[in-house]
Amino acid sequence: MTITIEFKGDEFGSADEAIQYTEASGRGEAIMLGGKHYVVEKAEAHRLGAAGVPFAYLLVIEHPDHPDGLVVTVPIN
């Protein structure tokens, strides 16, 4: 069974681009949904999570082997 859910967000070509956008603009959350990278408002991410939609937050962490940071995913649902 396939379920379609609509959401508001801007699509980016990579996780790095989505994360950079959130850092530069100071708004939104970078997420990965269905293999694509988006920036959505925080409330929209909470709505997706509450609806049971599987997605992942995209974050950059410090890592000694990655001087520019390491992109990690935090799965939801």
C-alpha positions, 0 to 999 in steps of 0.5 A: 500500500502506498500513502501519499502525503503532501508537505512544504519544503525546498528540495536540494541536490545534496545533503551538504547543500540543504545543511548549508542553506539552513546554516546560512538562512538560520531557518528550517530543518534539513531532512532526507525523505524518500532519498531526496534532500529537503529543507522544511520548517521545524513545524513541518518536520514535527508534523511529518514525524507525528503523522508517522512519515519515515524521514531523517534529520541531516546534521553535521558533526565534528569528526577528526577524520573529516575536517569539514565535518561529517554529515549524519542522519537521525532517523525518525519513524 
